[in-house]
Amino acid sequence: MVPPETENTIIDAASFVPSRIPSKAALHEPWKLTEEQRQRYRQLAIQARAAKAAGLDITSDENLHPINIPKLSTKLLMPQREDTGISALSLFSGGGGLDLGFSRIGINNVAAFEIMDDAADTIRVACPEMKVYGGEAGDVREVDWSPWRGSVDILHGGPPCQPFSHAGRQRGSLDPRDMWPEFVRAVLKIRPAVFVGENVPALGEAKFAEYVNQTILAPLSKGYHIHVVQLRAQDFGVPQIRRRIFFIGFRNKRIHGKYRPPTPTHAWNDNEALESGIVKCMGVREALGLRESGFDDLSPTIRSTLNGPRNTTSILNSVSARNRFEKLQIWPNGVAASREKAQKFPSPNGHFRLSVPDVALIQGFPDDWPFSGATYKVLGQIGNAVPPPLAYNVAASIVAALGRIK
Ligand SMILES: C[S@@+](CC[C@H](N)C(=O)[O-])C[C@H]1O[C@@H](n2cnc3c(N)ncnc32)[C@H](O)[C@@H]1O
């Protein structure tokens, strides 16, 4: 099901019915639904429940796809490097995509600030060495950063992207979820040697040029020399179309001069791979270990299930994403909690039903990353994350520039 905002539906304001979905989630936006949309969602929920019950009732294995054994090892995309002695503080940590990439390159993430309890729990379990400030204690708006001044080498974080994302309303600074000013406040107070701020590529578009100049570059340029870098997940072996923009600032001008953005380690295109002598990025079917269907491709950009009019277990982002999943013979709705559960719940059209570990893999997380929370909340953490192999390569480029000098 495609969320209403991607259908370009024009809704008459007078027919709005306030959302009754109760949620305290930081990213939840209580969308206004028309009565017609509300009915449609209700019907879909009823149908989904019936389909699930029928699926779980299966007595013969005839129509079940085998449980997939992924071919892609995301850990091999980011081999664990030795300790660099470089420390980092993580803001807006989410489910830990940036943290994982930084940690595998040998950077010590010392603490995390994250407002969403489930995401904070994920980091607590995944990174026991980190001090995790979660929920209210993790709300960066409330933190006095003075005690942190000079205490870490790197400050990294991806403020919420909803104010800028094409999948949202792109209200920028008018969106109360805009946390870039908070990121800037933290950097200026803590004064790390390096900062890394990450977001959706839409933030690099002309529409937000004034915002970026005024809110991010102007205040941070007073103490930092900044590179703005756009990177694609597929160039680092992640089988998904996903671009991200990074603002990487160095206090030291010489180190800024030495900095080189990461160069691709993988290529999706055969010729590109051959010409550059780099590894071919797997398609999503191959990465997930699905049988050959005669067609493979990168996965469409997966969405965060915490965005949009309601929380769902669909990772569909757009109509073009739906078409691409169709061709891939992958069913992107009703993502199951586990591979075993996905197998027992055949999709309506027989296409492969995804599970949480499959979606995690499409985002570059290893199978054993201990996401915490209900399925839609886990999918939210996954969909919001920087693919860890991408973060790993960004971290590697910074370590190279620092030459391990603190
Ligand atoms: C785009 S996600 C970050 C994803 C993360 N960089 C990763 O790679 O997994 C943004 C995160 O900011 C959190 N957040 C939003 N408002 C916050 C606030 N005021 N204080 C702390 N965290 C906040 C959200 O809960 C969300 O997990």
The ligand as an SDF file (V2000), in Angstrom:
LIG
                    3D

 27 29  0  0  0  0  0  0  0  0999 V2000
   17.6870    9.8920   11.0510 C   0  0  0  0  0  0  0  0  0  0  0  0
   17.5580    9.1430   12.6220 S   0  0  0  0  0  0  0  0  0  0  0  0
   19.2640    8.8380   12.9660 C   0  0  0  0  0  0  0  0  0  0  0  0
   19.7480    7.5160   12.4800 C   0  0  0  0  0  0  0  0  0  0  0  0
   21.1480    7.1820   12.9120 C   0  0  0  0  0  0  0  0  0  0  0  0
   22.1090    8.1800   12.5000 N   0  0  0  0  0  0  0  0  0  0  0  0
   21.5840    5.8550   12.3290 C   0  0  0  0  0  0  0  0  0  0  0  0
   22.4870    5.8170   11.5040 O   0  0  0  0  0  0  0  0  0  0  0  0
   20.9970    4.8190   12.6960 O   0  0  0  0  0  0  0  0  0  0  0  0
   17.2230   10.4810   13.6840 C   0  0  0  0  0  0  0  0  0  0  0  0
   17.0560   10.0890   15.1340 C   0  0  0  0  0  0  0  0  0  0  0  0
   16.9370   11.2760   15.9050 O   0  0  0  0  0  0  0  0  0  0  0  0
   16.1040   10.9720   17.0290 C   0  0  0  0  0  0  0  0  0  0  0  0
   15.6390   12.2370   17.6070 N   0  0  0  0  0  0  0  0  0  0  0  0
   14.6650   13.0500   17.1570 C   0  0  0  0  0  0  0  0  0  0  0  0
   14.5320   14.1100   17.9530 N   0  0  0  0  0  0  0  0  0  0  0  0
   15.4770   13.9770   18.9430 C   0  0  0  0  0  0  0  0  0  0  0  0
   15.8510   14.7550   20.0670 C   0  0  0  0  0  0  0  0  0  0  0  0
   15.2350   15.8960   20.3560 N   0  0  0  0  0  0  0  0  0  0  0  0
   16.8470   14.3180   20.8640 N   0  0  0  0  0  0  0  0  0  0  0  0
   17.4860   13.1490   20.5840 C   0  0  0  0  0  0  0  0  0  0  0  0
   17.1690   12.3600   19.5340 N   0  0  0  0  0  0  0  0  0  0  0  0
   16.1860   12.7760   18.7140 C   0  0  0  0  0  0  0  0  0  0  0  0
   15.0230   10.1130   16.4030 C   0  0  0  0  0  0  0  0  0  0  0  0
   14.3360    9.3620   17.3820 O   0  0  0  0  0  0  0  0  0  0  0  0
   15.7990    9.2760   15.4080 C   0  0  0  0  0  0  0  0  0  0  0  0
   16.1460    8.0430   15.9510 O   0  0  0  0  0  0  0  0  0  0  0  0
  1  2  1  0
  2  3  1  0
  2 10  1  0
  3  4  1  0
  4  5  1  0
  5  6  1  0
  5  7  1  0
  7  8  2  0
  7  9  1  0
 10 11  1  0
 11 12  1  0
 11 26  1  0
 12 13  1  0
 13 14  1  0
 13 24  1  0
 14 15  1  0
 14 23  1  0
 15 16  2  0
 16 17  1  0
 17 18  1  0
 17 23  2  0
 18 19  1  0
 18 20  2  0
 20 21  1  0
 21 22  2  0
 22 23  1  0
 24 25  1  0
 24 26  1  0
 26 27  1  0
M  CHG  2   2   1   9  -1
M  END
$$$$
